[in-house]
Amino acid sequence: MSILTPVPPHQSFAKRAFFAVPVIGWLARDVMYGDADNIWYLMVIIATALILAVAAWGLPALVVSALAVVPIYFVLMIVIASPWTPNA
């Protein structure tokens, strides 16, 4: 991961501003435009941050991280249970 990851020249202001955020934007830019293996590095970083948070703060850190994932699961369940058919 590098701050020098090439980015396509024609992007919206919002995307350029998001990629300029020091840690989060750099990681997002590397996942989107960098090497294909960067997604695995990001997953290791997230797992390590979660482990360190649980080690430092205990069960509240685990509960807060689980609550942060709840909207994603709700959307996933709605998509899976929807009666939408692609070729109807």
trRosetta pair geometry for C-beta under 8 A, 3 or more apart (Angstrom, degrees):
i j d omega theta_ij theta_ji phi_ij phi_ji
1 5 7.4 -38 -155 -48 55 125
1 26 6.7 89 170 148 115 102
1 27 6.9 -13 -142 -104 146 58
1 30 4.5 -25 -125 -103 90 166
1 34 6.8 -22 -109 -123 62 171
1 38 6.5 110 -79 -131 91 113
1 41 6.8 -159 -38 116 114 151
2 5 5.5 143 71 -43 81 77
2 30 7.3 124 33 -96 51 116
2 34 7.9 144 34 -114 80 127
3 26 6.1 -50 -96 -124 69 120
5 26 7.9 132 16 -160 124 71
5 29 5.4 150 77 132 134 105
5 30 5.3 -161 -60 -93 162 68
5 33 5.6 127 152 91 114 106
5 34 4.8 -58 -134 -79 133 97
6 33 6.4 -128 85 152 62 127
7 11 6.8 -39 156 -20 112 145
7 19 6.5 91 -107 165 153 167
7 29 6.2 -50 -84 -154 115 117
7 33 5.7 169 -103 23 59 175
8 11 6.2 121 85 -50 89 99
8 33 7.3 -152 -14 -111 80 134
11 15 4.5 -105 173 83 114 127
11 16 5.3 136 98 -52 118 89
11 19 8.0 14 132 6 162 137
12 15 4.8 94 58 8 82 101
12 16 7.1 -151 93 -2 43 88
13 16 5.8 -59 -148 41 33 110
13 17 6.0 33 155 -21 68 108
14 17 5.7 -55 -145 37 29 111
14 18 6.3 29 155 -19 64 106
15 18 5.7 -52 -146 35 31 110
15 19 6.4 26 156 -14 64 107
16 19 5.9 -58 -146 41 30 108
16 20 6.4 34 153 -26 63 108
17 20 5.6 -57 -151 31 32 115
17 21 7.7 51 149 -38 59 85
18 21 6.1 -32 -167 -2 41 112
18 24 7.9 -75 -177 112 79 102
18 25 5.3 171 147 -110 53 104
18 28 6.8 -45 141 78 106 153
19 25 4.4 137 -154 -178 21 107
19 26 7.5 94 -170 -74 65 36
19 28 6.6 -123 -102 83 69 106
19 29 4.5 80 -141 -69 107 119
20 25 5.6 -34 47 133 22 167
21 24 5.0 -18 109 62 128 94
21 25 3.5 133 49 -19 78 116
21 26 7.6 -123 87 -12 63 70
22 25 6.9 84 30 38 15 102
22 26 6.6 -21 166 -13 35 116
23 26 6.0 -61 -146 36 23 109
23 27 6.5 18 159 -14 62 108
24 27 6.0 -59 -151 38 28 108
24 28 6.3 25 154 -17 65 110
25 28 5.6 -54 -142 39 32 111
25 29 6.1 33 158 -20 66 106
26 29 5.8 -54 -146 36 28 111
26 30 6.4 26 156 -16 63 107
27 30 5.8 -58 -149 38 30 109
27 31 6.4 29 154 -18 65 106
27 42 5.8 116 -177 -111 112 107
27 45 7.2 -122 -125 73 139 161
28 31 5.8 -55 -147 36 31 109
28 32 6.2 20 158 -12 66 111
29 32 6.0 -60 -141 43 29 104
29 33 5.9 -29 179 32 67 110
29 34 7.2 82 125 -29 63 103
30 33 7.1 -76 -119 60 19 71
30 34 3.8 0 -162 -7 62 146
30 35 7.7 -10 -179 30 87 72
30 38 4.7 -153 141 -160 96 152
30 42 7.9 165 88 -60 107 110
31 34 6.7 0 -44 37 14 104
31 38 5.1 -150 -94 113 52 115
31 39 5.5 85 -140 -83 99 70
31 42 5.6 4 -79 -36 122 150
34 38 4.6 67 88 -32 122 154
35 38 5.2 124 68 -31 77 96
36 39 7.4 -34 173 9 50 103
37 40 5.4 -46 -172 32 68 113
37 41 6.6 69 134 -20 80 99
38 41 5.3 -51 -150 36 45 115
38 42 6.3 50 151 -23 71 101
39 42 5.6 -50 -151 34 34 115
39 43 6.6 36 150 -20 64 102
40 43 5.6 -49 -149 34 36 112
40 44 6.6 37 151 -18 64 102
41 44 5.7 -53 -151 36 34 111
41 45 6.4 37 150 -21 66 104
42 45 5.5 -52 -148 34 34 114
42 46 6.4 33 153 -18 66 104
43 46 5.7 -51 -146 36 33 110
43 47 6.3 31 155 -16 65 106
44 47 5.8 -54 -144 40 31 109
44 48 6.1 32 156 -19 65 108
45 48 5.8 -56 -146 38 28 111
45 49 6.3 29 155 -19 63 107
46 49 5.8 -54 -147 36 30 111
46 50 6.4 30 154 -18 64 106
47 50 5.7 -55 -149 37 32 112
47 51 6.3 32 154 -19 65 106
48 51 5.7 -53 -146 37 32 111
48 52 6.2 28 157 -15 65 108
49 52 5.9 -57 -145 41 29 108
49 53 6.2 32 155 -22 64 107
50 53 5.7 -54 -145 35 30 112
50 54 6.4 27 157 -15 64 105
50 61 7.5 158 -156 145 59 109
50 62 7.7 79 -175 -103 96 65
50 65 5.8 84 -125 -128 106 169
51 54 5.9 -56 -148 38 29 107
51 55 6.3 29 153 -19 64 108
52 55 5.5 -53 -144 38 33 113
52 56 6.2 26 158 -15 66 109
53 56 5.9 -60 -144 41 29 105
53 57 5.9 -26 176 29 68 109
53 61 3.9 -175 143 -173 100 143
53 62 7.9 160 105 -55 102 54
53 65 7.2 123 88 -44 146 129
54 57 7.0 -74 -120 60 21 72
54 58 6.5 42 -168 -134 57 13
54 59 7.6 46 -143 -76 86 27
54 61 5.0 -149 -80 82 50 122
54 62 5.2 50 -103 -56 110 97
56 61 7.1 81 66 -41 83 155
57 60 5.5 -77 146 66 110 100
57 61 4.2 114 73 -37 115 114
58 61 6.6 128 65 15 33 97
58 62 7.7 -71 140 2 41 102
59 62 5.4 -58 -150 39 43 112
59 63 6.1 42 155 -21 75 105
60 63 5.6 -55 -142 38 33 111
60 64 6.2 32 160 -19 68 106
61 64 5.9 -53 -143 37 29 109
61 65 6.4 26 158 -15 62 108
62 65 6.0 -58 -147 39 29 108
62 66 6.3 28 154 -18 64 108
63 66 5.7 -56 -147 37 31 110
63 67 6.3 30 154 -18 65 107
64 67 5.7 -54 -146 37 31 111
64 68 6.5 38 152 -26 62 103
65 68 5.6 -49 -150 28 34 116
65 69 7.0 30 153 -18 62 105
66 69 5.9 -60 -156 34 36 109
66 70 7.3 58 146 -45 63 90
67 70 5.6 -24 -157 -8 42 120
69 72 5.3 -57 -167 39 60 117
69 73 6.2 58 140 -22 83 104
70 73 5.7 -58 -149 38 34 110
70 74 6.4 37 155 -22 68 103
71 74 5.5 -50 -146 33 36 114
71 75 6.5 34 157 -15 67 103
72 75 6.0 -56 -151 38 30 108
72 76 6.3 32 151 -20 64 109
73 76 5.4 -54 -144 38 34 115
73 77 6.2 34 157 -19 67 104
74 77 5.9 -56 -148 36 29 109
74 78 6.5 28 154 -18 64 106
75 78 5.7 -54 -147 37 33 111
75 79 6.3 32 155 -18 66 106
76 79 5.8 -55 -147 37 30 110
76 80 6.3 26 156 -16 65 108
77 80 5.8 -54 -142 39 31 109
77 81 5.9 13 163 -5 66 115
78 81 6.2 -66 -137 48 25 99
78 82 6.2 44 158 -49 63 100
79 82 5.9 -38 -146 4 28 117
85 88 4.0 77 84 -27 117 120
